[in-house]
Amino acid sequence: MKHTVEVNGIKLYAYHGCLPEEGEIGGHYTIDVAVKTDFSPSFDSDDLNDTVDYVIINKIVKEEMKQRSKLIEHVGKRILSRLEKEITGISNAKIKVIKHCPPIEGDVNNVAVIIEESFS
């Protein structure tokens, strides 16, 4: 049986982007994370150890977003790699990194990348 734990709308201020100003001024980001797992043991146990702790997901996202990257693809992949490495029992993870008010010509609310990976 597959179950999903989602942590949506993680709002952060970070310094990602190819332009030097983005590294100095920064910008607003929103991150959504979904991980597939089997948390059916927690149905009976009511024990946090039998599921995925979304506090850890939030912590990983916040720590990785603090490290500057030129590309949001790069920071997204770093987050996925840490999820796979640090959270046991997940078979798949999906992350959406949204960059608000990107410095591009035109009236654009945001840009986003979505990365989804399966783990063995």
Secondary structure, 3 states (H helix, E strand, C coil): CCEEEEEEEEEEEECCCCCHHHHHHCEEEEEEEEEEECCCHHHHHCCHHHCCCHHHHHHHHHHHHCCCCCCHHHHHHHHHHHHHHHCCCEEEEEEEEEEECCCCCCCCCEEEEEEEEECC
